[in-house]
């Protein structure tokens, strides 16, 4: 079930407020009783009892709201209420993605976020959050290309490989938006992307795989990437554009096979970000 956040949070806060008032009255009455007996020692004790009761209620309230289990839940509730129309906060990394996006490479188009998720790198038994990744589509083109899936439930789309194929190779412009969750050196970051890209290019155009991957790698002249950096790879027609933190770099032109292969890194069944892949399916309904 879905619990409506505002009323749920308010009712819980009201409960704690009422409990606090009751404890305050108890402490007050206890103190008055002892005053009437004119026993200074007992007066101090009574006031202490009242304060302890009030403190205990406040402690319980704070624990209920700010424990690791409850705190993120409340934070998410209020974030949704205030920022849902402009940003999506990816819950694993805490990285925010704008819902709507404009770009230099395609300035007249409106791009919309389908979904975002974490890229987790397993190092032994530990899962390291490397970056958050969002998938954006040009609204007009995607709405037309994906109309066969407009009334399909997110759960059904999440297991529909034909849908994911349309997502990566459909005739509309699209963006993979990477936002770093930690610092990563240039060689390590690019080699990880190339390692994932090469088999995808080989599946699309094996005769040019090495050449296309070399073109892709040459786009990255950075020394490294720090937490908060943004890496945006965009397909416009048959061209691929890369920008880092909004800079401008020469595109790779007329290489549709490279574009399709790159998006396949995130949309194929062996996606490097499987949680993000499922969320891409959930966002299709927002186009209609």
N, C-alpha and C positions, 0 to 999 in steps of 0.2 A: 504494500500500500504506500501511497504518497502522503506524507504528513505536511499539511500546509504550514510553512515556516513561521509566518508572522504571528498567527494566532497561537501556535504551539509554544513559541518562545514567550509570548506575553502571558499565557496562562501559567507557565512555570515560574515566571518572575512574580506574578501576583501571589502565587502560593508562598514563596519565600518572604514576600512583604508581609502577608498576613501572619505568618509564623513569627516574624520579627516583632510585629506589634504586640502579639499575644505574650511573647517572652518579656517585652518591655513592661507591660502592665503587671505581669507576675512579679518582676523585680521591684516595681514601684510599690505594689501592695505589701510586699514582704517588708520593704523598708519602712512604710508607714506604720505597720503593726508594731515593729520594734521601736519606732519613735515613741509611740503611745506608751510603751512600757518604760520609756526613759532609760533604756539600757544602751549606753554608748557602744559597748563592746558588741552587743548583738546587732546594733544598728550597722556597724561596719561590716559585720558578717552578712547581714541581710542584703546590704547594697552590693557586697561582693558576689553573693549568690545571683542577684539580678544581672549583674554585669557578665558573669560566667554564662548564664543562660543566653543572653543576647550574643555574646561572642561565639557560643557554640552554634547558634542558628546561622550566624553570618559565615562561620567556617564551613558548615554543610553547604550553604548556598554557593560559596566560592568554589568548593570542590566539585559540586555538581556542574557548574558552568565551565570551569577551566581545566578539568582533567583532560589528558590527551584524548580520551574517547569522546568526551562531550564537546570540548572546546572547538575542534575543527568543524564539528557539525554545526554549531551556532555560527561560527565565522562564515561558513559556506552559505548558510541560510541568508544572512544579511547581505553578503556579497552578491548573491543572486538577485535580491530585491533591489539593490542600488546600481548594479553594473551590468546586468544581463544584456541590456540593449546595446552596449558599446564594447564590452570586453568579455572574454571567456578565460577564467583562471584554471589552468590545467592542474588538477588536484595533486598529482604525484610530485611534480617539480615546483608547483606554486608559481609558474610562469604565466603571465597574462598575454593573451593574443587578442588583437582587435577583431571584432566580428566583421567589419567592413574595411576594405583596404583599397587605396589608390596606389598606382605605380607610375614611375617615370617611363618605363618601357611600353606601357599601354595606357596612356593618360586619360583616354576617353571612356575607359571601361570601369565597371564596378566589380570588385572581387569580394566574395563572401567566404567566410570560414565554414567548412563542412564539419571539421572536428580537429582535435589535437590530442596528443598523448606523449608519453615519455619514451625516450630512447635509453634503455637500460643495458649496460655492459656488464656481463658476468665475469667477475675476477675470482676464481675459486668459488667459495660458497657465498660470496658477497655480490650483491647487485648494486652497481654504481650508476647514479643518475647522470648521464652525460649531457643530454639536451632535451628540450621539448620540441616537438615537430607538429606544425599545423599544415593542413591541406586547404588551399583556397582555389576557388573556381570563378571564372568570369561568368557572371550571373546569366546574362542573356544567352550566351552560347551553351552553357551547361544545362540551363533550363530546357532548351530544345533537345539537346543530345541525350539527356537522361529522363525524358518524359515518360518512357516506358516503365520507370521505377518510381514514379511520383506517388502512387498509392500502395506501394509495397512497404510492409512494416520494417523497422530497423533490424529486428531480429532475423527476418527472412533475408534482408539484403546482406547482413553480415556473413552469411554462408553462401552467397550467390556469386560464383566466380565470374559469370558473364557481366555482372554489374561492375566488379572491380576491373575487368578488362576494358569496359566502356569508360571507366574513370581515368585510366592511365592513357588510353589511346583515342578517346573521343575527340571530335573535331571542335574543341574549344580551348581557350587559353587557361593556364593553370599555374599554381605556385606551390612549391614546398618551402615553408618558412621555418628555419631552424633557429632556436634561441638557446644559447648555451647556459647550462646549469652549473658548469664548472670550467676551469681553465684547461685547455688541451693544446698541445703543441701542433704546429702546422703539419708536420710529417705524419704524426699519429692520426690526426683528424682526416687528412686527405687520403691516407693509405686505407683507412677504414671505409671511406666512401668508395674508393676505387675497387677495393676488394669486393664490396657488395655490387658495384656497377658492372664489373667485367662480365660475369656470367649472364647478366641481363642483356648486355649488348651482344654477346655471342649468340644468345637465343633469337635476337631480332635480326642482326646482320653480322654473321660470323666472319665474313671476308674483310670487314673494316673494323673489327672489334678493337684491336690494339691501337689503331690510328684514332678512333673516336675517343677512347679512354685517355689517350695522351692529350688530345685537345681539351678534354674536360679538366684534367689535372693542371694544365697550363693556366687555367683561369685563376688558380690560387697562388698568389705571390706573397701571401701574408706570412709573418713570422710565427704567428700562433693566434689562438682565440681565447679570450678571457670570459669569465662569467658575465652574462648579460649581453654578449655580442650576438648580432643577428646575421645569419647567412641566408640569403634568399635566392632560390633558383627558380626561374620563371620561364615557361614556354609561351612564346607569342608567335603564332603561326607555326613555321618550321624552325624557328630560331630559339636558342637558349641564352638566357641572360643570367649573370651572376652579379649580386651586389653583397657587400659586407658592410654592415652599419650604414646602409644607404648610399654607398659610393657608386660610381659609374665605371663599368669595365666593358671592353669590346665583347660583343656577343659571338657565339658560335652560330654561324648562319647555315640555313638549309640542311639541317641534320635532324629530321623527324625521328629517325631510328634512335638517336641518342636521347632525345626528349622522352620517348616512350620507355626506353630502358631505365632512365633515371627514376621516373615516377613509379616504375615497377618495384624498385627497392622498398617502397612503402605500401604498395597496394597488392602485391602478390601474396600468395598463401604463406610464403616464408618471409614475410615482412620483418625488417629489423626492428619495427615498432608495432607489435601486434595489437596492443591496446589502442593505439592511435588508429590503426586500420579499422577496427570495429567502430570507432567513433566517427570515422569518415562516412560510414553508412548511415549513422543516426542523423547526420546533418542534411541529408538530401531533401527531407520534407520542408526545410526552411526556404527552399528555392521556389516553392509553389504556394 
